[in-house]
């Protein structure tokens, strides 16, 4: 395994780390991690390269390795996703992998905007909220939401590499801010607003016309935004 800079210079070299394939990358300012068939490749801020080997259940077979990884500058841990084996915490300090959700039904996953929470959406429309600092589940709830548009959801017809790329796509029906989760309702003319911490409903945004999907246009507002009303 070699680490090469953007201008082609060699940053790091570890001939002991050998993997058959790589897909998925995330960084948090201290570490960079890469998903691979044989485990998670870890690169620290001194360009040292090491391998966190696969744990039981993870292997190089299709759908059984962590090919989708996300991180956040405000979280010391990363979260990796296997399409068949669920969600794993990647701890770069302990160099460990820990399964926190074992299921082949994950539709999407995301951090809250500020990196305090990690959210998982499964095919039964259950939202699970985890503490992004230790991976503890703190809330879950089934929420009615719009179906994901067909072009986002026909993975069985895709090649393996196309399926891996689809895992990196943001959800078209869920968007997060620091404290709130925005969910496109089944009628597509409403957006439900839930407080992430306990998933209680605080507001519904009425739209003038149906929409197909939502996308985050990043922003963060600090302070009390007067969201103590509930509907």
C-alpha beads as a LAMMPS data file, in Angstrom:
LAMMPS data file: protein, C-alpha beads

231 atoms
230 bonds

1 atom types
1 bond types

-500.0 500.0 xlo xhi
-500.0 500.0 ylo yhi
-500.0 500.0 zlo zhi

Masses

1 110.0

Atoms # bond

1 1 1 0.000 0.000 0.000
2 1 1 1.402 3.378 -1.041
3 1 1 0.061 6.852 -0.236
4 1 1 0.616 9.344 -3.061
5 1 1 0.009 13.099 -2.809
6 1 1 -2.004 15.168 -5.278
7 1 1 1.180 16.212 -7.093
8 1 1 2.396 12.628 -7.415
9 1 1 4.891 12.585 -4.539
10 1 1 5.106 9.525 -2.295
11 1 1 3.689 10.344 1.157
12 1 1 3.762 6.923 2.767
13 1 1 4.597 3.318 2.001
14 1 1 3.698 0.136 3.878
15 1 1 4.539 -2.979 1.908
16 1 1 2.923 -5.157 4.606
17 1 1 -0.557 -3.764 3.854
18 1 1 -1.879 -5.529 0.760
19 1 1 -5.530 -5.525 -0.307
20 1 1 -7.391 -6.746 -3.373
21 1 1 -9.714 -3.769 -3.816
22 1 1 -10.492 -0.326 -2.376
23 1 1 -13.724 1.663 -2.286
24 1 1 -14.947 4.264 0.199
25 1 1 -12.974 7.038 1.869
26 1 1 -13.493 9.479 4.730
27 1 1 -11.365 11.825 6.843
28 1 1 -11.784 13.807 10.059
29 1 1 -8.675 15.998 10.100
30 1 1 -6.635 13.499 12.128
31 1 1 -7.148 10.273 10.222
32 1 1 -8.090 9.165 6.754
33 1 1 -9.749 5.781 6.283
34 1 1 -10.294 3.722 3.153
35 1 1 -12.637 0.777 2.758
36 1 1 -11.041 -2.337 1.323
37 1 1 -11.868 -5.974 0.711
38 1 1 -9.454 -7.028 3.460
39 1 1 -10.273 -4.455 6.141
40 1 1 -10.062 -0.716 6.686
41 1 1 -6.893 1.094 5.642
42 1 1 -5.942 3.751 8.194
43 1 1 -3.691 6.736 7.466
44 1 1 -2.792 9.130 10.294
45 1 1 -1.692 12.775 10.074
46 1 1 1.943 11.632 9.957
47 1 1 1.220 9.587 6.809
48 1 1 1.615 6.269 8.637
49 1 1 -0.364 3.472 6.974
50 1 1 -1.904 0.494 8.772
51 1 1 -4.725 -2.003 8.267
52 1 1 -7.622 -2.672 10.626
53 1 1 -8.407 -6.232 9.604
54 1 1 -11.930 -7.463 8.933
55 1 1 -13.800 -8.853 11.929
56 1 1 -16.078 -11.898 11.902
57 1 1 -18.699 -11.636 9.163
58 1 1 -16.710 -9.237 7.008
59 1 1 -14.731 -10.635 4.087
60 1 1 -13.814 -9.904 0.489
61 1 1 -17.019 -11.352 -0.960
62 1 1 -19.449 -8.951 -2.626
63 1 1 -21.547 -7.041 -0.117
64 1 1 -19.599 -8.243 2.912
65 1 1 -16.920 -5.566 3.289
66 1 1 -16.991 -1.922 4.351
67 1 1 -17.158 -0.202 0.980
68 1 1 -18.998 2.879 2.269
69 1 1 -17.426 4.982 5.036
70 1 1 -18.357 8.382 6.439
71 1 1 -16.665 10.633 8.968
72 1 1 -16.960 14.121 10.424
73 1 1 -14.395 16.618 11.706
74 1 1 -16.192 16.716 15.080
75 1 1 -16.182 12.948 15.619
76 1 1 -13.158 10.798 16.467
77 1 1 -14.799 7.652 15.097
78 1 1 -15.982 6.696 11.627
79 1 1 -18.942 4.624 10.505
80 1 1 -18.654 1.965 7.823
81 1 1 -21.436 0.179 5.996
82 1 1 -21.593 -3.254 4.430
83 1 1 -24.643 -3.868 2.248
84 1 1 -25.101 -7.362 3.746
85 1 1 -23.701 -6.995 7.273
86 1 1 -24.908 -3.571 8.419
87 1 1 -23.139 -0.736 10.217
88 1 1 -19.766 -0.821 11.981
89 1 1 -17.910 1.702 14.130
90 1 1 -14.363 2.253 12.910
91 1 1 -12.221 3.417 15.832
92 1 1 -8.878 4.692 14.485
93 1 1 -7.357 5.035 17.954
94 1 1 -8.233 1.530 19.175
95 1 1 -7.862 0.243 15.591
96 1 1 -11.056 -1.739 15.960
97 1 1 -14.305 -2.494 14.131
98 1 1 -17.547 -2.896 16.103
99 1 1 -20.920 -3.861 14.658
100 1 1 -23.719 -1.585 15.935
101 1 1 -26.463 -2.610 13.505
102 1 1 -26.603 -6.042 11.875
103 1 1 -28.946 -5.919 8.915
104 1 1 -28.991 -5.989 5.124
105 1 1 -31.755 -3.367 4.948
106 1 1 -29.872 -0.070 5.348
107 1 1 -31.122 2.475 2.818
108 1 1 -29.064 5.501 3.866
109 1 1 -26.867 6.832 6.655
110 1 1 -25.668 10.325 7.533
111 1 1 -24.212 12.606 10.180
112 1 1 -26.099 15.557 11.563
113 1 1 -24.628 18.787 10.218
114 1 1 -22.615 19.423 13.402
115 1 1 -21.392 15.828 13.742
116 1 1 -23.094 15.161 17.073
117 1 1 -25.420 12.458 15.747
118 1 1 -25.219 9.595 13.270
119 1 1 -28.487 8.470 11.667
120 1 1 -29.428 5.239 9.900
121 1 1 -32.513 4.785 7.681
122 1 1 -33.641 1.191 7.047
123 1 1 -36.097 -0.155 4.473
124 1 1 -38.939 -0.381 7.020
125 1 1 -38.676 3.436 7.297
126 1 1 -37.249 3.238 10.784
127 1 1 -34.808 5.986 11.700
128 1 1 -32.152 5.103 14.264
129 1 1 -30.129 7.840 15.945
130 1 1 -26.699 7.078 17.404
131 1 1 -24.345 9.240 19.425
132 1 1 -21.639 10.068 16.884
133 1 1 -18.936 10.003 19.568
134 1 1 -19.465 6.504 20.975
135 1 1 -22.014 4.801 18.704
136 1 1 -24.662 4.336 21.409
137 1 1 -28.225 4.231 20.063
138 1 1 -30.246 7.032 21.645
139 1 1 -33.534 7.023 19.696
140 1 1 -35.467 5.178 17.013
141 1 1 -38.807 5.671 15.313
142 1 1 -40.728 4.514 12.253
143 1 1 -41.699 7.534 10.136
144 1 1 -43.920 7.667 7.062
145 1 1 -41.967 9.153 4.182
146 1 1 -41.938 9.398 0.407
147 1 1 -40.632 6.461 -1.571
148 1 1 -37.130 6.892 -2.887
149 1 1 -37.285 7.705 -6.631
150 1 1 -36.811 4.653 -8.833
151 1 1 -33.508 5.836 -10.292
152 1 1 -32.044 5.779 -6.769
153 1 1 -33.428 2.382 -5.876
154 1 1 -32.879 -0.207 -8.652
155 1 1 -29.627 -1.593 -7.311
156 1 1 -30.249 -5.213 -8.301
157 1 1 -29.780 -4.251 -11.957
158 1 1 -26.433 -2.585 -11.286
159 1 1 -22.923 -3.990 -11.432
160 1 1 -21.023 -4.417 -8.162
161 1 1 -19.034 -1.201 -8.586
162 1 1 -22.218 0.717 -9.492
163 1 1 -23.897 -0.636 -6.353
164 1 1 -20.934 0.520 -4.267
165 1 1 -21.153 3.994 -5.768
166 1 1 -24.898 4.130 -5.052
167 1 1 -24.170 3.532 -1.358
168 1 1 -22.384 6.893 -1.332
169 1 1 -25.390 8.780 -2.723
170 1 1 -27.147 11.117 -0.251
171 1 1 -30.742 10.269 0.612
172 1 1 -33.237 12.110 -1.620
173 1 1 -35.958 12.052 1.070
174 1 1 -33.987 12.817 4.270
175 1 1 -31.868 15.863 5.122
176 1 1 -30.277 16.857 8.441
177 1 1 -29.211 20.116 10.044
178 1 1 -27.526 20.472 13.446
179 1 1 -30.593 19.532 15.488
180 1 1 -33.332 18.663 13.023
181 1 1 -34.200 15.914 10.549
182 1 1 -36.245 16.917 7.500
183 1 1 -38.369 14.135 5.971
184 1 1 -40.243 14.314 2.684
185 1 1 -43.802 13.113 3.364
186 1 1 -45.543 10.484 1.165
187 1 1 -47.663 13.177 -0.520
188 1 1 -44.449 15.034 -1.462
189 1 1 -46.112 18.359 -0.602
190 1 1 -45.005 18.365 3.027
191 1 1 -41.680 18.186 4.817
192 1 1 -41.849 16.856 8.361
193 1 1 -39.374 18.359 10.824
194 1 1 -38.220 16.123 13.691
195 1 1 -35.797 16.955 16.479
196 1 1 -32.935 14.518 16.032
197 1 1 -32.215 13.917 19.719
198 1 1 -35.499 12.108 20.403
199 1 1 -37.203 12.136 16.972
200 1 1 -40.289 14.007 18.148
201 1 1 -42.218 16.000 15.552
202 1 1 -41.872 19.768 15.898
203 1 1 -43.201 21.228 12.650
204 1 1 -44.507 20.512 9.156
205 1 1 -43.429 22.621 6.190
206 1 1 -46.170 22.974 3.566
207 1 1 -45.039 23.091 -0.076
208 1 1 -46.927 24.721 -2.927
209 1 1 -46.290 21.798 -5.302
210 1 1 -45.045 18.195 -5.084
211 1 1 -41.295 17.651 -5.223
212 1 1 -39.324 14.578 -6.267
213 1 1 -36.408 14.860 -3.847
214 1 1 -34.493 17.101 -1.452
215 1 1 -30.842 18.072 -1.259
216 1 1 -28.862 19.752 1.494
217 1 1 -27.572 23.260 0.797
218 1 1 -25.242 23.414 3.793
219 1 1 -25.841 25.886 6.556
220 1 1 -25.709 26.025 10.336
221 1 1 -27.413 28.529 12.643
222 1 1 -26.397 28.764 16.276
223 1 1 -28.584 29.891 19.143
224 1 1 -32.209 29.379 20.138
225 1 1 -34.342 29.291 17.012
226 1 1 -37.629 29.223 18.891
227 1 1 -38.505 25.615 18.054
228 1 1 -40.351 24.906 21.287
229 1 1 -43.679 24.622 19.456
230 1 1 -44.967 21.163 18.575
231 1 1 -47.646 20.154 16.082

Bonds

1 1 1 2
2 1 2 3
3 1 3 4
4 1 4 5
5 1 5 6
6 1 6 7
7 1 7 8
8 1 8 9
9 1 9 10
10 1 10 11
11 1 11 12
12 1 12 13
13 1 13 14
14 1 14 15
15 1 15 16
16 1 16 17
17 1 17 18
18 1 18 19
19 1 19 20
20 1 20 21
21 1 21 22
22 1 22 23
23 1 23 24
24 1 24 25
25 1 25 26
26 1 26 27
27 1 27 28
28 1 28 29
29 1 29 30
30 1 30 31
31 1 31 32
32 1 32 33
33 1 33 34
34 1 34 35
35 1 35 36
36 1 36 37
37 1 37 38
38 1 38 39
39 1 39 40
40 1 40 41
41 1 41 42
42 1 42 43
43 1 43 44
44 1 44 45
45 1 45 46
46 1 46 47
47 1 47 48
48 1 48 49
49 1 49 50
50 1 50 51
51 1 51 52
52 1 52 53
53 1 53 54
54 1 54 55
55 1 55 56
56 1 56 57
57 1 57 58
58 1 58 59
59 1 59 60
60 1 60 61
61 1 61 62
62 1 62 63
63 1 63 64
64 1 64 65
65 1 65 66
66 1 66 67
67 1 67 68
68 1 68 69
69 1 69 70
70 1 70 71
71 1 71 72
72 1 72 73
73 1 73 74
74 1 74 75
75 1 75 76
76 1 76 77
77 1 77 78
78 1 78 79
79 1 79 80
80 1 80 81
81 1 81 82
82 1 82 83
83 1 83 84
84 1 84 85
85 1 85 86
86 1 86 87
87 1 87 88
88 1 88 89
89 1 89 90
90 1 90 91
91 1 91 92
92 1 92 93
93 1 93 94
94 1 94 95
95 1 95 96
96 1 96 97
97 1 97 98
98 1 98 99
99 1 99 100
100 1 100 101
101 1 101 102
102 1 102 103
103 1 103 104
104 1 104 105
105 1 105 106
106 1 106 107
107 1 107 108
108 1 108 109
109 1 109 110
110 1 110 111
111 1 111 112
112 1 112 113
113 1 113 114
114 1 114 115
115 1 115 116
116 1 116 117
117 1 117 118
118 1 118 119
119 1 119 120
120 1 120 121
121 1 121 122
122 1 122 123
123 1 123 124
124 1 124 125
125 1 125 126
126 1 126 127
127 1 127 128
128 1 128 129
129 1 129 130
130 1 130 131
131 1 131 132
132 1 132 133
133 1 133 134
134 1 134 135
135 1 135 136
136 1 136 137
137 1 137 138
138 1 138 139
139 1 139 140
140 1 140 141
141 1 141 142
142 1 142 143
143 1 143 144
144 1 144 145
145 1 145 146
146 1 146 147
147 1 147 148
148 1 148 149
149 1 149 150
150 1 150 151
151 1 151 152
152 1 152 153
153 1 153 154
154 1 154 155
155 1 155 156
156 1 156 157
157 1 157 158
158 1 158 159
159 1 159 160
160 1 160 161
161 1 161 162
162 1 162 163
163 1 163 164
164 1 164 165
165 1 165 166
166 1 166 167
167 1 167 168
168 1 168 169
169 1 169 170
170 1 170 171
171 1 171 172
172 1 172 173
173 1 173 174
174 1 174 175
175 1 175 176
176 1 176 177
177 1 177 178
178 1 178 179
179 1 179 180
180 1 180 181
181 1 181 182
182 1 182 183
183 1 183 184
184 1 184 185
185 1 185 186
186 1 186 187
187 1 187 188
188 1 188 189
189 1 189 190
190 1 190 191
191 1 191 192
192 1 192 193
193 1 193 194
194 1 194 195
195 1 195 196
196 1 196 197
197 1 197 198
198 1 198 199
199 1 199 200
200 1 200 201
201 1 201 202
202 1 202 203
203 1 203 204
204 1 204 205
205 1 205 206
206 1 206 207
207 1 207 208
208 1 208 209
209 1 209 210
210 1 210 211
211 1 211 212
212 1 212 213
213 1 213 214
214 1 214 215
215 1 215 216
216 1 216 217
217 1 217 218
218 1 218 219
219 1 219 220
220 1 220 221
221 1 221 222
222 1 222 223
223 1 223 224
224 1 224 225
225 1 225 226
226 1 226 227
227 1 227 228
228 1 228 229
229 1 229 230
230 1 230 231
